[in-house]
């Protein structure tokens, strides 16, 4: 049993109305087809064939006229080539006419249509024209043979007598141009009369052979056959002209018969179509009534659909005040669409809230990506850039224009990276595992670069500035090395001091004894001198090992440095100039003032030695985060990184030729470490040196 909602649905109402209209239209079409079929049966042998026959008669008449008009050209043609060409054109026209004249399998012959007689005439024309074309080709071949013989005569030199050869050439040339057999016969008799005496003479100087006359004979033979063929062609053209006149008359008679039969058939057909028109008008009125009813239903449904689509578009635009559309109809689908619209509106509100949250998160991610201290760049499997932040461009060493560079070109400033590891347009690259390396720029910045392969074959490049960390690692390694050297120096200095103590004690006992001669006394004095030098060396080693005696006390470093100005100016010499940059309100530090003054003096002497041509030595003092920083700066010859790394080691010097002992900076380092501080050297070759001492407040 059919449910009530189904009867109220669009799926039932619209198809029912459409099916009903289609049934009416089909019925109307059936009636119309029946009436047309009756009309077609009344027309029987003509109907549509009448129009086809009339068109066929017109086409045949026009093509026959073209065929007849070509006959005078064939009558007047003298060139066998032209006759052959015109004949084949006529054959093509006749074939087209015969194809047109053939009735289709479902056609009947119209009364008054004299097709058989016309076909017979066309076949006669085709047979005669084909024969004519064959005669023309034969004549053309004979003409070509004559021309070939003339060419052989013109290029040959068989007859020795030039005058006689010229006379024969004139005769055969006239023969090749003759257009009648009578003229050709006269030229043939003239040729025979000229050549017969030469053939019969016995004198060798005037006798000619039959072989020398063979090309001339071929000209006469070919021209004779050519004229005979041309005579046959003219006779055939005359017969063809007579047949074409008969064909033209037959086509005119046929056109009159077709027109007369067509007029009779149209009158009968008009009566049948009038009866059919009344039937179609009644059926159309019924279809119109049903169409009005269907249109009213469709308009009501369309208004509901428009209201729903307007509400959906408003929701898509993000409007919040969208109300559920109203619909007064009972169609089941639209009622369910209204319920779905309410649910969709609630879903849109939830999606809108989620979209706002996602956009806020995306903005946060973009801001973080752009402002992060580490550099990051993404490249596709062919090494083409996808995205990168500004920081990675700075760390690699490019400007902003490097964003579009492929990967191999982008990492060109990093000579530590092998380009073969990285992908390019036609190369996937050799990189498989994560690769981490460090790059040191000329300015001293250290960049750690990490390269890793993504699952899709792309490359992630990470870069970060580890200059401070690298410096701290180097400083820690250097401090560890120097501390080891200091401990070793301290142990050695104790052992040396103990041995020197034994030596000096024994020397004291010897010096109390008497009875030594002068030579022995000199030996004892040299031993005493060596022992004193050993004691001094042990003392300096204790100073290097941060174990020399010190008396630390509160010291205001700025005042101490200003008080040393006179001494330092004398120590650095006249070529160098001293400059102070000392901050006010410096905190006091707990150090030995005498050892501090000695350290500053050693640093100034080293700075003066680095300025052979003179310059300015700047002594700076400033408050730091946890104490006081003292620096001695020069713009001298500078130091290499290797020399900086070993500068605080005992007995290392870059001035061996100038007598440097290599203990100055080692003593300074030992004093600073003993005071709880630290020392650092910054230098570049040719750019000068800065030695900084840090003391805790």
C-alpha positions in Angstrom: 0.0 0.0 0.0 1.4 3.4 -1.0 2.1 5.7 2.1 0.8 9.2 2.4 4.3 10.9 2.7 5.2 9.3 -0.6 2.1 10.7 -2.3 3.1 14.1 -1.0 6.7 13.9 -2.1 8.3 15.6 -5.1 9.6 12.2 -6.1 6.0 11.2 -6.8 4.3 14.4 -7.9 6.8 15.7 -10.4 7.5 12.4 -12.1 3.7 11.7 -12.2 3.0 15.1 -13.9 5.9 14.6 -16.3 4.8 11.0 -17.2 1.3 12.3 -17.8 2.5 15.0 -20.1 4.8 12.5 -21.9 1.8 10.1 -22.4 -0.2 13.0 -24.0 2.7 14.0 -26.1 3.3 10.4 -27.1 -0.3 10.0 -28.0 -0.2 13.2 -30.1 2.9 12.0 -31.8 1.3 8.6 -32.5 -1.6 10.3 -34.1 0.7 12.6 -36.1 2.8 9.6 -37.2 -0.3 7.7 -38.3 -1.5 10.6 -40.3 1.9 11.1 -42.0 2.0 7.4 -42.7 -1.3 7.5 -44.5 -0.1 10.5 -46.4 3.1 8.6 -47.3 1.0 5.6 -48.5 -1.1 7.9 -50.7 2.0 9.4 -52.3 3.3 5.8 -52.8 5.8 6.1 -55.7 6.6 9.8 -55.3 6.4 11.7 -51.9 9.9 12.4 -50.9 11.2 10.7 -54.1 9.5 13.5 -56.1 11.8 16.1 -54.5 14.8 13.8 -55.0 13.8 13.1 -58.6 13.4 16.8 -59.3 16.8 17.5 -57.8 18.3 14.6 -59.7 16.7 15.9 -62.9 18.1 19.4 -62.3 21.6 18.0 -61.5 21.5 15.8 -64.6 20.4 18.7 -66.8 23.1 21.0 -65.5 25.8 18.3 -65.9 24.6 17.4 -69.4 24.8 21.1 -70.3 28.4 21.1 -69.1 29.1 18.0 -71.1 27.5 19.5 -74.3 29.4 22.7 -73.8 32.7 20.8 -73.7 32.1 19.2 -77.2 33.2 22.3 -79.2 36.5 22.2 -77.4 37.0 18.6 -78.5 36.0 19.5 -82.1 38.5 22.3 -82.3 41.3 20.5 -80.3 44.5 20.0 -82.3 46.8 18.9 -79.4 46.5 15.2 -78.6 47.4 16.0 -75.0 44.6 18.5 -74.7 42.2 16.0 -76.3 43.2 13.4 -73.8 42.8 15.7 -70.9 39.4 17.0 -72.1 38.3 13.4 -72.8 39.1 12.2 -69.3 37.3 15.2 -67.9 34.2 14.2 -69.9 34.5 10.6 -68.7 34.6 11.8 -65.1 31.5 13.9 -65.7 29.7 11.0 -67.3 30.6 8.7 -64.3 29.2 11.3 -61.9 26.0 11.5 -63.9 25.6 7.7 -64.0 26.1 7.5 -60.2 23.4 10.1 -59.8 21.0 8.3 -62.1 21.2 5.0 -60.2 18.1 4.6 -58.0 18.5 3.8 -54.3 17.3 0.4 -53.1 14.2 2.0 -51.4 13.3 4.4 -54.2 10.7 3.9 -56.9 10.8 5.3 -60.3 8.7 8.4 -60.7 6.3 8.6 -63.6 7.5 10.5 -66.5 11.1 10.0 -65.5 13.0 8.8 -68.7 16.1 7.5 -66.8 16.8 4.5 -69.0 17.1 6.5 -72.2 19.4 9.1 -70.5 21.6 6.3 -69.1 21.8 4.7 -72.5 23.0 8.0 -74.0 25.4 8.6 -71.2 27.0 5.1 -71.6 27.3 5.8 -75.3 29.1 9.1 -74.6 31.3 7.4 -72.0 32.3 4.6 -74.5 33.1 7.1 -77.3 34.9 9.4 -75.0 37.1 6.6 -73.6 38.0 5.5 -77.1 38.8 9.1 -78.0 41.1 9.4 -74.9 42.9 6.2 -76.1 43.4 7.6 -79.6 44.6 10.9 -78.1 47.2 9.1 -76.0 48.3 7.1 -79.0 48.7 10.3 -81.0 50.6 11.9 -78.2 52.9 8.9 -78.1 53.6 9.1 -81.9 54.3 12.8 -81.4 56.8 12.0 -78.7 58.5 9.4 -80.9 58.9 12.1 -83.7 60.3 14.5 -81.1 62.7 11.9 -79.9 63.9 11.2 -83.4 64.3 14.9 -84.0 66.4 15.2 -80.8 68.6 12.3 -82.0 69.1 14.1 -85.4 69.9 17.4 -83.7 72.5 15.9 -81.4 74.0 13.3 -83.8 76.8 13.7 -86.4 76.4 10.6 -88.6 76.3 12.3 -92.0 79.7 13.9 -92.8 78.4 16.4 -95.4 77.3 19.3 -93.4 75.3 21.0 -96.2 73.5 17.8 -97.0 72.8 17.1 -93.3 71.4 20.7 -92.9 69.1 20.1 -96.0 67.7 16.8 -94.5 67.2 18.5 -91.1 65.1 21.2 -92.7 62.9 18.5 -94.5 62.3 16.4 -91.4 61.6 19.6 -89.3 58.9 20.6 -91.8 57.5 17.1 -91.8 57.2 17.1 -87.9 55.2 20.3 -88.1 52.9 19.2 -91.0 49.2 18.9 -90.2 47.9 16.9 -93.3 48.9 13.7 -94.9 49.1 15.4 -98.3 51.8 17.8 -97.1 53.6 15.0 -95.4 53.6 13.0 -98.7 55.1 15.8 -100.6 57.9 16.2 -98.0 58.4 12.4 -98.1 58.9 12.4 -101.9 61.4 15.3 -101.6 63.3 13.4 -98.9 63.5 10.3 -101.1 64.7 12.3 -104.1 67.5 13.8 -102.0 68.7 10.6 -100.4 68.4 8.0 -103.2 71.4 9.3 -105.2 73.6 9.3 -102.1 72.7 5.7 -101.3 73.6 4.5 -104.9 76.9 6.4 -105.3 80.1 4.5 -105.1 82.3 7.4 -104.2 83.3 7.1 -100.5 83.2 10.9 -99.9 79.5 11.3 -100.9 78.0 7.9 -100.1 75.7 7.5 -97.0 74.5 4.3 -95.3 70.9 3.4 -94.5 71.7 3.4 -90.8 72.6 7.1 -90.9 69.1 7.8 -92.4 67.3 5.7 -89.8 66.4 8.7 -87.5 64.9 10.6 -90.5 62.8 7.6 -91.5 61.5 7.4 -87.9 60.3 11.0 -88.0 58.2 10.3 -91.2 56.8 7.1 -89.7 55.8 8.7 -86.4 54.3 11.8 -88.0 52.3 9.6 -90.4 50.8 7.6 -87.5 50.2 10.8 -85.6 48.1 12.4 -88.5 46.1 9.1 -88.9 45.3 9.1 -85.2 44.3 12.8 -85.3 41.9 12.1 -88.2 40.2 9.4 -86.2 40.0 11.8 -83.2 38.2 14.4 -85.3 35.7 11.9 -86.6 35.0 10.6 -83.0 34.5 14.2 -81.8 31.9 14.7 -84.5 29.9 11.6 -83.4 30.2 12.6 -79.7 28.8 16.1 -80.5 25.7 14.5 -82.1 25.1 12.2 -79.1 25.5 15.1 -76.6 22.7 17.0 -78.5 20.4 14.1 -78.0 21.3 13.9 -74.3 20.5 17.6 -73.8 17.1 17.2 -75.4 16.3 14.1 -73.2 17.1 15.9 -70.0 14.9 18.9 -70.9 11.9 16.5 -71.6 12.6 14.7 -68.2 12.5 18.0 -66.2 9.1 18.9 -67.6 7.6 15.4 -66.7 9.0 15.6 -63.1 7.5 19.0 -62.5 4.1 17.9 -63.8 4.0 14.8 -61.6 5.1 16.7 -58.5 2.3 19.2 -58.8 -0.3 16.4 -58.8 1.2 14.7 -55.8 1.3 18.0 -53.7 -2.4 18.5 -54.0 -3.2 15.0 -52.6 -0.7 15.5 -49.8 -2.2 18.9 -48.8 -5.6 17.3 -48.1 -4.2 14.6 -45.8 -2.1 17.2 -43.8 -5.3 19.4 -43.2 -7.0 16.5 -41.4 -3.9 15.8 -39.4 -3.7 19.5 -38.3 -7.1 19.4 -36.5 -6.1 16.3 -34.5 -2.8 17.9 -33.4 -4.6 21.1 -32.3 -6.9 19.2 -29.9 -4.1 17.2 -28.4 -2.0 20.4 -27.9 -4.8 22.0 -25.9 -4.9 19.0 -23.5 -1.0 19.2 -23.1 -1.3 22.9 -22.3 -3.8 22.4 -19.4 -1.6 19.7 -17.9 1.6 21.8 -18.3 -0.1 24.7 -16.4 -0.8 22.4 -13.5 2.8 21.1 -13.4 4.3 24.6 -13.6 2.3 25.7 -10.6 3.7 22.8 -8.6 7.2 23.4 -9.8 7.0 27.1 -8.9 6.0 26.3 -5.4 8.8 23.8 -5.0 11.3 26.2 -6.6 10.4 28.9 -4.1 11.2 26.6 -1.3 14.5 25.6 -2.8 15.4 29.2 -3.4 14.7 30.0 0.3 16.9 27.1 1.4 19.8 28.1 -1.0 19.6 31.7 0.2 19.9 30.5 3.8 22.8 28.2 2.9 24.7 31.0 1.2 24.1 33.3 4.2 25.6 30.6 6.4 28.6 30.2 4.0 29.2 33.9 4.2 29.5 33.7 8.0 26.3 35.5 8.9 25.1 34.7 12.4 21.4 35.9 12.2 20.2 33.3 9.6 16.8 32.0 10.3 15.3 28.7 9.2 13.3 29.4 5.9 9.6 28.9 5.9 7.8 26.5 3.5 4.0 26.0 3.2 4.1 23.0 1.0 3.8 19.3 2.0 6.6 17.9 -0.2 8.5 15.3 1.9 11.9 16.2 0.5 11.7 19.9 1.3 10.4 19.2 4.8 13.4 17.0 5.4 15.7 19.6 3.9 14.4 22.1 6.4 15.3 19.8 9.2 18.8 19.2 7.6 19.2 23.0 7.3 18.7 23.4 11.1 21.4 20.8 11.8 23.7 22.3 9.2 23.4 25.8 10.8 24.5 24.3 14.1 27.4 22.6 12.4 28.5 25.8 10.7 28.5 27.6 14.0 30.8 24.9 15.4 33.1 24.9 12.3 33.3 28.7 12.5 34.5 28.6 16.1 37.1 25.9 15.2 38.3 27.9 12.2 38.9 31.0 14.3 40.9 28.8 16.7 42.9 27.3 13.8 43.6 30.7 12.3 44.9 32.0 15.6 47.1 28.9 15.9 48.4 29.4 12.3 49.3 33.1 13.0 51.1 32.0 16.2 53.1 29.4 14.2 54.0 31.8 11.4 55.1 34.4 14.0 57.2 31.9 15.8 58.7 30.6 12.5 59.7 34.1 11.5 61.0 35.3 14.8 62.8 32.1 16.1 66.5 32.5 16.8 67.3 29.3 14.9 67.2 29.3 11.1 65.1 26.7 9.2 64.7 26.1 5.5 62.6 23.5 3.6 63.5 22.2 0.2 61.6 19.7 -2.1 63.1 16.4 -3.4 64.6 18.4 -6.4 66.3 20.9 -4.2 63.9 23.8 -4.9 63.1 26.1 -2.0 59.7 25.7 -0.3 60.0 28.1 2.6 62.6 29.6 4.9 62.9 32.2 7.6 65.1 35.3 7.6 67.4 33.9 10.3 68.6 30.9 8.2 69.5 33.4 5.3 71.6 35.5 7.8 73.3 32.4 9.3 74.3 30.9 5.9 75.6 34.3 4.8 73.2 35.5 2.1 70.9 38.5 1.7 67.1 38.4 1.2 67.5 37.6 -2.5 68.6 34.0 -1.7 65.0 32.8 -1.0 64.7 31.5 -4.6 68.1 29.8 -4.8 68.2 26.0 -5.2 69.7 24.0 -2.3 73.2 23.5 -3.8 73.5 27.2 -4.6 72.0 28.2 -1.2 74.7 26.3 0.8 77.6 27.4 -1.5 79.0 29.7 1.3 79.3 26.6 3.6 82.4 24.9 2.0 82.1 22.1 4.6 79.0 20.7 2.8 79.6 18.4 -0.1 77.2 19.4 -2.9 76.9 15.7 -4.0 75.0 15.0 -0.7 72.2 17.4 -1.7 69.5 16.9 -4.3 69.3 18.8 -7.6 66.9 18.8 -10.6 68.1 15.4 -12.0 70.0 14.1 -8.9 68.5 12.8 -5.7 71.7 13.4 -3.7 73.6 11.0 -1.5 72.3 12.2 1.9 70.6 9.4 3.8 71.2 10.0 7.6 71.2 13.3 9.5 74.4 15.3 9.0 75.6 17.9 11.5 78.6 20.2 10.9 80.1 23.5 12.0 81.1 26.4 9.8 83.5 29.2 10.9 83.2 32.4 9.1 86.0 34.9 8.5 84.4 37.2 11.1 84.7 34.5 13.7 81.0 33.4 13.9 80.5 29.7 14.3 77.3 28.2 12.8 76.0 24.7 13.4 74.2 23.3 10.3 72.0 20.2 10.4 70.8 18.5 7.2 68.2 15.7 7.3 66.0 13.9 4.7 62.2 14.1 4.9 60.1 11.0 4.1 59.1 12.5 0.8 62.7 13.0 -0.2 62.9 16.7 0.7 65.6 18.3 2.8 65.3 20.2 6.1 68.1 22.6 6.8 68.5 23.8 10.4 71.1 26.5 11.4 71.9 28.1 14.7 74.6 30.5 16.0 76.8 28.6 18.4 79.6 31.2 18.5 79.3 31.7 22.3 79.0 28.0 23.0 81.9 27.2 20.7 84.0 29.9 22.5 83.0 28.6 25.9 83.9 25.0 24.8 87.3 26.3 23.5 87.8 28.3 26.7 86.9 25.4 28.8 89.3 23.2 26.9 92.0 25.8 27.1 91.4 26.4 30.9 91.5 22.6 31.5 94.8 22.4 29.5 96.3 25.4 31.3 95.2 24.1 34.7 97.0 20.9 34.0 100.1 22.8 33.0 99.8 24.9 36.1 99.5 21.9 38.4 102.5 20.3 36.7 104.4 23.5 37.0 103.5 23.7 40.7 104.7 20.2 41.4 107.9 20.7 39.4 108.6 24.0 41.2 108.3 22.2 44.6 110.6 19.5 43.6 113.1 21.9 42.1 112.8 24.1 45.2 113.5 21.2 47.5 116.6 20.2 45.5 117.9 23.8 45.4 117.3 24.0 49.1 119.6 21.0 49.6 122.2 22.6 47.3 122.1 26.0 49.0 122.3 24.3 52.5 125.3 22.3 51.4 126.9 25.4 49.9 126.4 27.3 53.2 128.3 24.5 55.0 131.1 24.6 52.4 131.4 28.4 52.5 132.0 28.2 56.3 135.0 25.9 55.8 138.5 27.3 55.3 141.4 26.1 53.3 139.9 26.4 49.9 142.2 27.9 47.2 141.1 30.6 44.8 140.1 28.1 42.1 137.8 26.2 44.5 136.3 29.4 45.8 135.4 30.4 42.2 133.7 27.1 41.6 131.8 27.5 44.9 130.7 31.0 43.7 129.5 29.7 40.4 127.5 27.0 42.2 126.0 29.7 44.5 125.0 31.8 41.5 123.4 28.8 39.7 121.5 28.0 42.9 120.2 31.5 43.2 119.0 31.4 39.6 117.4 28.1 40.2 115.6 29.6 43.3 114.4 32.5 41.1 113.2 30.0 38.4 111.3 28.0 41.0 109.7 31.3 42.3 108.6 32.2 38.8 107.2 28.7 38.3 105.2 29.1 41.5 103.9 32.4 40.2 102.8 30.7 36.9 101.2 27.9 38.9 99.1 30.4 40.8 101.0 29.5 44.0 103.2 32.6 44.5 102.8 34.4 47.8 100.2 37.2 47.5 98.6 39.7 49.8 95.1 40.4 48.5 93.2 43.4 49.7 90.4 45.7 48.6 91.6 47.5 45.5 89.9 50.3 43.4 91.2 49.3 40.0 90.5 52.6 38.3 92.6 54.5 40.8 95.5 52.0 40.5 95.5 52.3 36.7 95.5 56.1 36.8 98.4 56.0 39.2 100.4 53.7 36.9 100.2 56.2 33.9 103.7 57.6 34.3 105.4 54.3 34.7 103.5 52.7 31.8 104.3 55.6 29.4 108.0 55.2 30.2 107.7 51.4 29.7 106.0 51.5 26.3 108.4 54.0 24.8 108.1 57.2 22.8 106.6 55.7 19.7 103.5 54.5 21.5 100.8 56.6 23.1 98.7 55.5 26.1 95.0 56.1 26.4 92.6 55.3 29.3 88.9 54.5 29.1 87.9 54.0 32.8 84.3 54.1 34.0 83.3 55.8 37.2 81.9 54.2 40.4 83.7 50.9 39.8 83.3 48.3 42.6 86.3 47.2 44.6 88.0 43.9 44.0 90.0 41.6 46.3 93.4 41.3 44.6 97.2 41.8 45.2 97.8 45.4 44.0 101.5 44.7 43.3 100.8 41.6 41.2 98.0 43.5 39.4 100.4 46.3 38.5 103.0 43.8 37.3 100.3 42.1 35.1 99.2 45.4 33.5 102.9 46.3 32.9 103.5 42.9 31.2 100.4 43.4 29.0 101.4 47.0 28.0 105.0 45.8 27.1 103.5 43.0 24.9 101.2 45.6 23.3 104.1 48.0 22.6 106.1 45.0 21.1 103.1 44.5 18.7 103.4 48.1 17.5 106.9 48.3 16.0 105.9 51.5 14.1 104.1 53.0 17.1 100.5 53.5 17.8 97.9 53.8 20.6 97.5 51.4 23.5 94.0 51.7 25.1 93.6 50.6 28.8 89.9 50.1 29.5 88.1 49.4 32.8 84.3 48.8 33.1 81.7 47.3 35.4 80.6 43.8 34.3 77.7 41.6 35.3 79.6 40.0 38.3 82.7 42.2 38.7 85.2 44.4 36.9 86.6 43.9 33.4 90.1 45.3 32.5 91.3 45.4 28.9 94.5 46.3 27.1 93.9 47.0 23.4 96.4 47.7 20.6 96.0 47.9 16.8 99.2 46.1 16.1 100.2 43.0 14.1 97.7 40.8 15.8 97.8 37.0 16.5 96.8 33.9 14.7 94.1 31.6 16.2 96.9 29.0 16.9 98.9 31.6 18.7 95.9 32.8 20.8 95.2 29.2 21.8 98.7 28.8 23.2 99.4 32.4 24.4 98.9 31.6 28.1 101.1 28.5 28.1 104.5 28.9 29.9 107.5 29.5 27.6 105.4 30.0 24.5 106.4 33.2 22.6 106.1 34.7 19.2 109.2 36.8 19.7 112.0 34.3 19.9 114.2 36.6 17.8 113.7 39.5 20.2 114.6 37.5 23.3 111.1 36.8 24.6 111.0 34.3 27.4 107.3 33.4 27.1 106.5 33.9 30.8 104.7 37.3 30.7 101.2 36.1 29.8 101.6 32.9 31.7 102.3 34.9 34.9 99.4 37.2 34.2 97.1 34.2 33.7 98.4 32.6 36.9 97.7 35.8 38.9 94.2 36.2 37.5 93.3 32.6 38.2 94.8 32.8 41.7 92.5 35.9 42.2 89.4 34.0 41.2 89.0 35.6 37.8 89.6 34.8 34.2 91.5 36.0 31.2 90.6 36.1 27.5 92.4 37.2 24.3 90.7 38.4 21.1 92.9 39.1 18.0 93.0 38.9 14.2 96.2 39.1 12.1 96.8 42.7 11.1 93.8 43.9 13.1 95.3 44.2 16.6 94.8 42.4 20.0 92.6 42.8 23.0 93.5 41.1 26.3 90.7 41.2 28.9 91.0 40.4 32.6 87.9 39.6 34.7 87.9 40.0 38.5 84.9 39.2 40.7 83.6 42.1 42.8 
